[in-house]
């Protein structure tokens, strides 16, 4: 298998894979979107919400804000605390989510969360945890697509949502494929 990188930026990556099967290309695409562990806000505790919007709606919006996921040093059991305090009138943006860990933070500062009216207040704590898109779409690190150029050549495109660079998504997808093949080999040997 041969990979030729066509474009590699912070937001997107395109490349061709030669001498590859359709099944492997599709596995790489699906794993890139569904099986890469990333941080996302999973639990939100409301201490004050005098806005006109229900807690659950605000929690859902906050949960969809992409959170940066460092390449190493974090596992499934790690929890990162975020806090937010705001008083209207104003639009509350994702930049106002204050992290307890500078390595795990909001990936995009300009996502609007809620518009507060005069003297409306919002005060919350939120916990980010690791997960995959198999559990919930908020853990999905990006989009991956491919076009089949001929029987064994595929052109891929990966777009990151900001949790990690597209090259990291690709490398982690290869790691997951390798782990899954290794697990299958072990199970087959036990038969």
Secondary structure, DSSP 8 states (H G I E B T S, - for coil): -EEEEEEE-SSEEEEEEES--HHHHHHHHHHHHHS--EEEEEEEEEEEE-SSS-HHHHHHHHHTS-B---SSS--TT-EEEEEEEEESSEEEEGGG-EESSTTS-BS-TT-EEEEE-TT-EEEEEEEEEEE-TTT-GGG--EEEEEEEEETTEEEEEEEE-SSS-HHHHHHHHHHHHHHHHHHHHHHHHH-
